[in-house]
Each structure stands twice: as C-alpha cells, then as structure tokens.
Amino acid sequence: MNVGDTLPPLEIAVTRTLIVAGAIASRDYQDVHHDTALAREKGSPDIFMNILTTNGLVGRYITDHLGSRAVLRKVAIRLGAPNHPGDTMTLTGTVTALCGNTVEIRVVGTNGIGHHVSGTVTAEVAQ
C-alpha cells in the first residue's frame, strides 16, 4: 500500500430496511429515520439514514479492504446530502498517509444528489 493508492469503490443499495434497521440498531428512534409521513412533515422527501449507520458503513468499507485484523483508530466523518430509500451510495477511498502499521484513508460517499459523507479513517494494520 502506498500514499495515493485508491480503494475499489463499494456500492451500497440504500433500502428502507437498511435505514430503519440501522436506526434501530443504533437506538436512534427519531421519526425521520423510520416514519415517512413525519419525515415529510419535517420537510424531507422521505426517511433518511442516520450518521451512526453511515459511520458503520464507512468502517465496514475500510475493514473489508484492509482485512479482519485491521483496527480502526479514528473515524472522522461529516454528512452532506441525505441517503434516501431507493438510492445507491458509492464509497471510494484514497490512502493519504502511512506511518509504520498505521494508514490514513480519505473516504467519500456519493449518492444521486451529491456527497453523502466525507472524512478520514485512521487504521492500524497488523503485519
């Protein structure tokens, strides 16, 4: 692995089930993550994914690439365009730093309306 290397993209189908299950699993019971009518009352076209689900998917993306022995040391992400049911989020990554067993990867996740997530992940990779 070298600075500048890119990870293969990962496409994730954003389903209603994924959004609701992620919210429940992370104990985020806000109605905008499971109730379409209430989400629309609050100005959203539909329910949308919560940040904890996105964080988990970003972590999965990195560990799928680095292997099961990788340990995430820091995940720093920022949300942008919401993930709604029926869309696809595509995660991409670029290695931005290497120091011994530690790697930093810039991650971007896009969907049909723009950038859903961007940030960096720092991981330790066992030799």
Disulfide bonds with the S-S distance in Angstrom:
none
